[in-house]
Each structure stands twice: as structure tokens, then as C-alpha cells.
Amino acid sequence: MNRSKSALALIVVGALMGCGGESASTNASAEPAKSGAASSQAQGSGKAAEKPAGGTTATAAATEAKKADAPAATPPAAGGSLFKHMPKDCAEGRVYANIAKILTPDTHDALDKLTTKMIAEGGADAKKGDEALKALKEGGIDPAKSVREVAVCANKEDAKTLVAVNMDMSKADKPGDVFAKAMEKSTGKAPKKEEIDGVTYLQSGEGKVWLAFVGKETLLVSEGKDTLTAAVKGGGGEADFSEAPSYVLWAKMTDNNMQIMAKEAGDNFDLTIKATDKNAAKIKSEFEKVQPELDKMADKMTAFKPLLPIGKNAKVEVSGENVTATTNFPKKAIADTLNNMKDLSLKDLEKQMRF
């Protein structure tokens, strides 16, 4: 994926991603894996809860009381609701992320700060970023809590690349109007607005990006209006995402025939990456040389240090030109990383990522 398409995906995902809390769910989410090293670790962390004796009325009452006190769940996403909008042609690849499963409630503060920074990076100053985020929240849309799923269809042409976001916008009277206000706060330019067959379309003040609001749970983004209008009607590429709901993160990219698959495994994520490369054996050899040095490298990438287990736990296998890497890491590593990132400037983050 070239830089501009990566930037489009990053802006949308980064500026909007969040979760609906521990109770948030989506019908498209996968069941936790029940085997593997990561799940064995999780199962060994404590004893199973004992079954209460007798099933007394008091026990039942206590259970009902707990249910009553529990926070209301974010309305679940309709299973596969994003995929029906996906184009058939995704020449550079397809990506799906179950955000509600990947992130946790303790990331909300970090996501708010990172959202503000990303909005500001788009040409506004930090104050305008704050104002844009405030406009979204006042309109009933909290980016750090509302996003459930994200899907991307990547193409060589930016105008044919599509990002689809499933998010809870039920508290907003008119989601398109809320976003329009936030966009104007951010850039100082009001977006162009159109209403077609009950769908709200916004074109950014700079004229580069189009957004479409389908009901109160689907946001579609592209640099091509034709791509967007076609996606609203039904893109025809749903079948090509059929494997995606089994994973919290799934990707199939054309470059090197790369596949990325992550599943829940107790308190961990199991991650598998597959690729085809004529230098497969060399890739394995070089990684195994670097692996013992990862601790030292992490000392210079402090924000990303919680993700160190991804590399340290990795095992690489080669068969001909095929490379397969498998690893596992704690779910909490993602929250820890985001909380490390929130107080760093974007320039500092870029420096650490380039190391």
C-alpha cells in the first residue's frame, strides 16, 4: 500500500478507533482460541471459579443484582454489516480489525489525546484538534468509545481505496451534521454536504476526501466519490472477506502474498503472519540474529516496549519461498503502548518508529 493510501487508513482508524467498553460486542467477532501456548498461559494463571452449592435464592438474587448494576452494553454491530459495502476489486489487499476486541476501556484517555494530535497533524493546531473532538462528543459521538470494526479495501488508485467503519452513532441526531461541524472546527473550512437517497455525503473542505453516513452505525471513507456511492449500494466484495470474522485482526495483501491473522487466546493474542519471498531463508536467518538484541532495541523505542513479546516469542519457519511467523503476546500490551504514546509528540513517535 503506498504512502497516501496508508495515510488515509491511518487517519480514519487513528482518529476514530475505540471500543464500547468491556461489555461491547459484535456479531462478527471470533470466539477465543482454546489451544496454543498463549491460552495455556492464560489457563494456568488461576483456578476455575467454583460452582455454588445448592443454587440458593440468595445467590440468584446476588447474581441478578450484579446484572442490574452492570453498565449498559454498546449496541452490537450487525454481523458482516461492513463487508456488504466492500468493493470487489481490492488489488493491493484487504484488511479487517475488530476494534472492540482489540482495545480496552482503559485506553479511552490515550485515544482522546492521540485523536487530538492526529486531527492537529492534518493542518490544524492542537487547540483546533481539541475543538473538533469536543464537537463530536457534544454531538453524541465519542470516537474513543464508539468504534467497533474497521475494514479496508486497498487499491493502487487512491480514489478506489475504501475504508469502512462500524461505529455507534445512535446518540447523534444527524451523524453527518456532527462530523461536518467537527471537520470545520479542525480545518476552518466547512465541508460540502449532499443528501442522496437518505445517505449523507460530506466532501472535506480541501476537496480530497469523501465521507458517507449510512444509517447510524456505518461510516464509509474514500478519495473517490464514485467508489463511495457504489459502496453505499453494495460493493460486491463481501465474499472476499468471508474469513475475516474469525479473527480480531485479518489481512490479505498482494505484496509478497502476505497474510496476517490474530485470534484471542485467553488473556493473550495469537498472531500468525505468512508471506512468500525468494529470500525466505535469509529473512529467517536475519531475524534470528536480531531476536536476542530486541531488549536493547526496545530501550530506544520506549513507547512500544510493551509490544516486545511479539518479537521475543516469535518463531519463524521456512518452506521453500514461504515464510510463516507465529507469536503470542498479552492483550494488555496494546493498552500499555497507547498509554505510553499519549504524552509523546508525533515527531517523537515517528523517531521511535524509525529506529
Secondary structure as UniProt FT lines:
FT   HELIX           3..16
FT   TURN            22..23
FT   TURN            27..28
FT   HELIX           37..43
FT   TURN            44..45
FT   TURN            54..55
FT   HELIX           57..69
FT   TURN            79..82
FT   HELIX           83..85
FT   TURN            91..92
FT   STRAND          93..98
FT   HELIX           99..102
FT   HELIX           105..107
FT   HELIX           108..121
FT   TURN            122..123
FT   HELIX           126..138
FT   TURN            139..140
FT   HELIX           143..146
FT   STRAND          147..154
FT   HELIX           158..160
FT   STRAND          162..167
FT   TURN            170..171
FT   HELIX           175..187
FT   STRAND          192..196
FT   TURN            197..198
FT   STRAND          199..203
FT   TURN            205..206
FT   STRAND          210..214
FT   TURN            215..217
FT   STRAND          218..222
FT   HELIX           225..233
FT   HELIX           238..241
FT   TURN            242..243
FT   HELIX           244..246
FT   STRAND          249..253
FT   HELIX           255..257
FT   STRAND          258..265
FT   TURN            266..267
FT   STRAND          268..276
FT   TURN            278..279
FT   HELIX           280..290
FT   HELIX           291..293
FT   HELIX           294..299
FT   HELIX           302..307
FT   HELIX           308..312
FT   STRAND          315..319
FT   TURN            320..321
FT   STRAND          322..330
FT   HELIX           332..341
FT   TURN            342..343
FT   HELIX           346..354
//
